[in-house]
Amino acid sequence: MHSRTETLILGAGPAGIGAGIALGSECILVERASEVGGQSKTIRIGEAFFDIGGHSFHTHHQDVRELVYKSLEMFDQRRNAQCLTHGVLIPYPFQHHFHLIPDSEVVDKCATGLQAASQASSVSNFQEYIVARFGQGIADEFMIPYNQKLWAHDLRELDVDWVGERVAGAKAAVNSEGNARDSRKPLVSSSNVGYPARGGFGEIYKALAARLSDLRLGVTIRKIDSKSKRALTVEGDVFEYNRLISTLPLIEIVRLIDPYPAHLEADLQRLKYMSLICAMVAVDHPVDTDIQRVYCANSSTHAHKIAFNHNSSDWLRQRSHHGIVGEISYSPAKPTVKGNLLELFIEELVGCGFVRSRRNVLGGRLIDVKYGYPIPTRDRPAIVGRVMAFLTELDIHSIGRFGEWAYINSDEAISRGLKVTARIPAA
């Protein structure tokens, strides 16, 4: 099949769907999977629903909120997230609630360090930021071990340009939505979050995809002829375009280009990321907690985050089978055992009291996500700038989390897709 379009969009995740909605009939959107959503899609095991990691909807983009809430029925509730630390659960974030730890020496250490902490204005990396902003006690007791588990890289490699939108301050603040609408605010214990009223998080993207003019699933791009502006597929189809919008990881889109830009290979190899194993466990009973997320800094659990997916909505809570997801990050710097990881995670859930016994487990599955989070290394902006400049010369425009190598949530990816016409030249 031979198709011709003004704009070809690669990838039906949040950014690609947003761009497709913005461009309407001027584009064709192709996706290699059989369904939309990318890493925001939902998986079922029996009667249990699972997201790839823990997902909830919250945004400071009013247009994105209105689009989502007009597209499907949503359920809102107060976020209930906890930190598993020193043998107890305390509310998230740790830096607001460490005084609830029963060990008085730990509390004193955290409080003393926090009192001596600065505003972290002259730090050069994330590890320095943690110590300067929260003090050595909070750093040692939670923030550094948790973030080492999460990022699977040396924290001294990470820049700090993202922390204002992700890391809560040392003092409790108002709801994360706040009054400001110009930037994302970190989630705190007073935050409100949304979720589809029925089904999993992926229902958002199924509903948004219904607005697309031309969506084609099961299409895998194998080569982009940059001179003739043609995209060739594994299935034998050809797409001619005037401009191309890619939501593929920067590493992947550049390597599809013919002729291949070998001069960028060194830059591509310096773009770092961590991968995720999502351990999904279905149990034959409603979970015995109303917690939605547990953040684990301790070495006794493989997961850095446990999501009780069926506490995301009342519809899910009422189901007889519930799903629990553990996020386990890995990288060359932090390898993980994959073979028996599901059984280890189940044992940990039982040991923590989140699952009544091994007999209550109906089944499980490990999902290996190659591109989990992009690592915000200090050289990332310069590398991304050079790669983007090269792509733009070819009328290829890269957007989205890994398309821009930016640590953004799905709502931000939708927003960047919706604003694509203002960000790139007209076809």
C-alpha positions, -999 to +999 in steps of 0.1 A: +000+000+000+012+035-009-001+065+011+005+102+008+001+127+037+012+162+047+023+149+081+032+114+092+032+108+129+050+078+144+037+064+177+002+064+192+013+072+228+002+104+246+023+128+225+015+112+192-023+112+199-021+148+210-004+158+177-029+137+157-058+156+174-041+189+167-034+182+130-068+165+122-071+153+086-037+167+077-020+137+091-017+099+093-007+084+126+009+049+126+016+027+156+034-006+156+014-021+184-022-034+180-035-008+205-029+028+214-014+043+246+022+033+245+034+029+281+000+043+293-020+013+281-037-011+304-031-049+307-056-075+321-048-107+339-081-125+344-104-099+361-075-078+374-065-046+356-028-034+355-012-002+343+025-003+332+037+012+364+015+034+386-005+059+367-029+087+377-040+118+359-031+153+372-022+183+351-017+221+353-027+223+316-063+233+316-068+225+279-055+190+285-078+185+315-108+197+296-100+174+266-096+143+288-127+150+309-148+157+278-136+124+262-146+100+290-160+098+325-132+103+351-130+096+388-113+120+412-100+113+447-074+124+472-040+108+466-029+083+492+008+075+489+030+062+516+067+056+522+078+022+535+107+030+557+123+017+590+096-010+592+066+013+590+045+032+565+044+070+567+027+094+544+046+106+512+067+126+509+092+114+534+106+149+541+072+161+554+065+131+576+097+116+589+087+126+625+063+097+624+091+071+624+092+054+658+130+055+660+137+087+678+174+087+668+164+086+631+139+114+637+165+136+655+191+129+627+166+140+600+154+171+620+189+182+628+200+179+592+170+197+579+175+226+602+210+230+589+200+226+552+204+254+527+184+263+496+208+242+474+215+271+450+251+262+441+249+224+437+262+207+406+243+174+407+212+157+421+230+140+450+245+173+462+210+188+458+195+162+481+220+168+509+220+205+506+182+209+503+172+183+530+202+177+551+223+146+556+197+128+578+169+128+553+194+121+525+208+090+542+176+077+557+154+079+525+161+103+497+195+089+485+187+051+488+152+056+472+165+076+443+194+052+437+168+024+434+146+045+411+172+060+387+196+029+387+225+054+380+249+073+401+230+103+413+260+125+407+254+121+370+220+137+372+214+174+367+189+193+389+169+213+363+139+190+368+136+189+406+113+218+409+085+199+392+092+165+408+107+168+442+085+182+470+102+209+492+111+204+529+078+220+541+043+208+534+026+230+507-008+234+493-024+210+468+000+203+440-023+220+415-018+252+435-028+285+420+000+286+395-007+271+361+027+277+344+045+246+356+039+212+372+040+210+410+053+180+429+026+156+442+021+158+480-003+142+505-030+168+497-030+163+460-061+153+441-057+128+412-079+115+384-084+081+368-109+066+343-142+059+361-143+024+344-113+003+333-077+012+335-055+042+327-054+032+290-091+041+286-080+078+284-060+071+253-086+049+237-111+078+242-087+104+228-077+081+198-114+081+188-108+117+178-081+109+153-088+112+115-065+084+103-050+059+128-032+028+115-022+001+140+002-027+135+026-006+113+063-009+119+086+015+103+119-001+091+135+028+072+131+065+066+144+077+033+153+112+043+160+124+007+127+113-009+107+118+024+094+083+024+089+059+054+091+022+045+074-004+067+082-040+076+048-049+062+058-035+028+038-002+029+052+031+019+042+065+033+052+097+016+052+129+037+061+165+037+071+164+074+074+137+099+066+139+137+082+112+157+075+101+193+100+073+191+130+074+214+156+097+198+180+068+197+156+048+176+144+074+151+179+085+142+189+049+135+160+045+111+173+073+089+189+065+055+215+076+049+225+070+085+241+100+102+271+083+117+284+115+131+256+114+157+264+079+170+287+091+198+260+115+210+233+087+209+255+064+230+257+091+257+219+094+261+212+074+292+181+058+304+169+032+329+147+003+321+118-011+341+105-045+350+069-042+359+059-071+382+021-076+379+004-098+405-033-107+405-049-117+438-083-133+445-093-107+471-096-069+474-064-055+488-065-049+526-055-012+522-067+020+507-032+030+498-026+037+461+012+039+461+041+028+483+076+042+478+103+018+490+138+029+498+146-002+518+168-030+504+143-056+515+121-050+485+132-051+449+106-026+438+111+011+444+074+017+439+044-005+445+011+005+430-023-009+442-040-004+409-075-012+421-075+017+445-074+040+415-112+041+413-144+029+430-152+007+400-119-011+403-122-014+441-155-032+437-140-060+416-134-093+433-098-096+419-073-069+424-039-061+408-007-050+423+023-037+403+059-033+414+083-011+395+118-024+395+144-003+377+176-016+362+205-005+340+241-016+333+250+002+365+223-016+385+214-050+370+185-071+383+176-107+385+148-114+360+143-152+362+126-155+396+117-118+401+080-124+401+082-150+428+105-127+449+080-098+445+051-120+456+071-131+487+077-095+495+040-086+491+031-114+515+058-104+539+046-068+540+010-079+545-002-065+512-012-100+501-028-124+526-009-155+515+008-171+484-024-192+480-043-160+472-022-152+441-041-160+409-012-153+385+013-128+375+034-114+347+067-095+342+067-067+316+101-056+305+101-019+295+133-010+277+128+027+279+116+034+314+128+069+323+153+091+305+182+100+327+185+138+330+223+138+328+241+172+328+252+168+292+217+159+280+205+194+268+236+198+246+232+163+231+195+166+225+200+201+209+225+187+184+203+157+175+171+179+172+189+203+150+199+175+126+164+161+125+148+195+119+169+200+088+152+168+075+117+180+084+116+154+112+104+167+145+107+147+177+083+151+206+073+133+238+091+118+268+118+099+249+113+119+217+127+149+236+146+128+262+127+147+289+113+135+323+077+144+316+044+128+325+017+117+300-003+149+305+027+170+295+032+147+265-004+153+254+001+190+258+033+190+237+014+171+210-015+195+210+009+224+207+029+208+179+017+233+153+031+262+173+064+243+179+074+232+144+072+248+110+042+244+088+043+216+062 
